[in-house]
Amino acid sequence: MKRTRLLALCAATSLVAAACGGGSNEPDAAPAPETTAAPTTEAPPTTAAPTTTGAPVTEPPVTEPPAPVRPVLDPQVMNAGPISVTPVVCEMDIDFTSGRASEGLAVAGERIVVGSSLGVYAFQASDGPDCVLTTDTDMVAGGLLIDDDSHQSVSGTANGRLLATGLFDSVVFDTNEGFSYDCDLGGRAEISPGGDLAYGHWPGRETIEVWSLDASVCSQGEDVDVGTQFVGTIDAQDNGLVYVGAADGDGLDYVAAFDTGFQQQWQAGSNESGALDSWASVLDVTACGPYTCLLEWFGTLVILDEAGEVIGVLDIDEALGTRSADQLVAFDDDTLYVLASNSDTDVNDESVYFDYVIRLDFTFG
């Protein structure tokens, strides 16, 4: 009985041991010793390098390209035979520079009138040896007779009448009385010394248009054939002559003097190379004292006697220090005004032109 229980107990013990993973007769392995992990040492916090503030950065200044500079003229006295000419550069309170270049010059009474792309300006001329032209604000605000570039060709008279001509029409002024009216005369034109007539022409045409200028209206009269293929300039003077600068189409550039009935009195000019009366082109003509003064394309001032013979030739551009003398107008028997230009270059090496009005004081020996 005891043996049976003991066997049963042993069998039970064996089942328990098998269920617990035992049952082997080998001794159990010793448990591995516990490993203690090394203590973790945290890295010290990273400290950023301090920011160093230096001197403020200064941007280089923006350099503007130099603006073209109006050349300073140093005109020289000119002499031709018994005639001496002293040029005086006029100071002006309007700066006629590139894009505003003057196109016309006239004398109306005691006023000097300049036609330009800025408009038509009237100036009062100073007395004395210096020449100062100041805009005539007593006659009109700012001295501005026309405030646009539509009528740049100007011509005036000793009694104060003024003709400003544009491509399609013109304006007649009485600068003494302060009134004006519009006229259908276009192209280029010259007013007569009395202010009652105008001589109009289109460059390249053979004829001259004669217009009547009354107190308040103008009207076209006859066309006059002056016997040339190209009329370049007209100038009517108190000496009773109407000068016509012209070309005949065969290389001859000349000036012809007509009376007021357009009967030719004399003609000057030749196409003989190197001759004193051989000109590239006649730009302007006017009376100068008892003589006639002619402005030629290459900056030459030619002086003619009463018969149209050359008595003196002056290199006016060289004497004035200009690049181009373009227009000539008589103020009185001893004084002319000339419109001329000079230039400087801009940052693109382009020429920028500056205009000058220069008084010419004549002494006749």
JOPE-V650506 format. One record per backbone hydrogen bond with DSSP energy under -0.5 kcal/mol. CO is the residue of the C=O (numbers start at 1). NH is the residue of the N-H. If there is no record, write none. Layout:
co=CO nh=NH
co=CO nh=NH
//
This chain:
co=1 nh=5
co=2 nh=6
co=3 nh=7
co=4 nh=8
co=5 nh=9
co=6 nh=10
co=7 nh=11
co=8 nh=12
co=9 nh=13
co=10 nh=14
co=11 nh=15
co=12 nh=16
co=13 nh=17
co=14 nh=18
co=15 nh=19
co=16 nh=20
co=17 nh=22
co=18 nh=21
co=34 nh=36
co=35 nh=37
co=40 nh=42
co=46 nh=48
co=51 nh=53
co=52 nh=54
co=57 nh=59
co=61 nh=63
co=62 nh=64
co=71 nh=73
co=78 nh=85
co=80 nh=83
co=82 nh=365
co=83 nh=80
co=84 nh=363
co=85 nh=78
co=85 nh=87
co=86 nh=361
co=88 nh=359
co=91 nh=133
co=94 nh=96
co=95 nh=97
co=96 nh=355
co=97 nh=100
co=101 nh=117
co=104 nh=115
co=106 nh=113
co=108 nh=111
co=110 nh=125
co=111 nh=108
co=111 nh=113
co=112 nh=123
co=113 nh=106
co=114 nh=121
co=115 nh=103
co=115 nh=104
co=116 nh=119
co=119 nh=116
co=119 nh=121
co=120 nh=145
co=120 nh=146
co=121 nh=114
co=122 nh=136
co=123 nh=112
co=124 nh=134
co=130 nh=132
co=131 nh=91
co=132 nh=126
co=132 nh=134
co=133 nh=93
co=134 nh=124
co=135 nh=137
co=136 nh=139
co=136 nh=140
co=140 nh=143
co=141 nh=144
co=143 nh=122
co=143 nh=145
co=146 nh=120
co=150 nh=167
co=152 nh=154
co=153 nh=165
co=155 nh=163
co=157 nh=109
co=157 nh=160
co=160 nh=175
co=161 nh=157
co=162 nh=164
co=162 nh=173
co=163 nh=155
co=163 nh=165
co=164 nh=171
co=165 nh=153
co=166 nh=187
co=169 nh=166
co=170 nh=183
co=171 nh=164
co=171 nh=173
co=172 nh=181
co=173 nh=162
co=173 nh=175
co=174 nh=178
co=174 nh=179
co=179 nh=174
co=181 nh=172
co=183 nh=170
co=188 nh=201
co=190 nh=199
co=192 nh=195
co=196 nh=213
co=197 nh=192
co=198 nh=200
co=198 nh=211
co=199 nh=190
co=200 nh=209
co=201 nh=188
co=202 nh=205
co=205 nh=231
co=206 nh=226
co=206 nh=228
co=208 nh=224
co=209 nh=200
co=209 nh=211
co=210 nh=221
co=211 nh=198
co=212 nh=214
co=212 nh=219
co=217 nh=214
co=219 nh=212
co=222 nh=210
co=224 nh=208
co=224 nh=226
co=230 nh=232
co=230 nh=247
co=231 nh=204
co=233 nh=245
co=235 nh=243
co=237 nh=240
co=241 nh=237
co=241 nh=243
co=242 nh=258
co=243 nh=235
co=244 nh=246
co=244 nh=256
co=245 nh=232
co=245 nh=233
co=246 nh=254
co=247 nh=229
co=247 nh=230
co=251 nh=253
co=252 nh=248
co=253 nh=279
co=254 nh=246
co=255 nh=268
co=256 nh=244
co=256 nh=258
co=257 nh=265
co=257 nh=266
co=258 nh=242
co=259 nh=262
co=262 nh=264
co=263 nh=259
co=266 nh=257
co=268 nh=255
co=271 nh=273
co=272 nh=275
co=275 nh=278
co=277 nh=270
co=277 nh=279
co=281 nh=283
co=281 nh=297
co=284 nh=295
co=286 nh=293
co=288 nh=291
co=291 nh=288
co=292 nh=304
co=293 nh=286
co=294 nh=296
co=294 nh=302
co=295 nh=283
co=295 nh=284
co=296 nh=299
co=296 nh=300
co=299 nh=316
co=299 nh=317
co=300 nh=296
co=300 nh=302
co=301 nh=314
co=302 nh=294
co=302 nh=304
co=303 nh=311
co=303 nh=312
co=304 nh=292
co=305 nh=308
co=309 nh=305
co=312 nh=303
co=314 nh=301
co=314 nh=316
co=315 nh=319
co=316 nh=320
co=317 nh=321
co=317 nh=322
co=319 nh=76
co=324 nh=326
co=324 nh=341
co=327 nh=339
co=329 nh=337
co=332 nh=335
co=334 nh=362
co=335 nh=331
co=335 nh=332
co=336 nh=360
co=337 nh=329
co=338 nh=340
co=338 nh=358
co=339 nh=326
co=339 nh=327
co=340 nh=356
co=341 nh=323
co=341 nh=324
co=342 nh=354
co=344 nh=352
co=346 nh=349
co=350 nh=346
co=352 nh=344
co=354 nh=342
co=356 nh=340
co=356 nh=358
co=357 nh=90
co=358 nh=338
co=359 nh=88
co=359 nh=361
co=360 nh=336
co=360 nh=362
co=361 nh=86
co=363 nh=84
co=363 nh=365
//
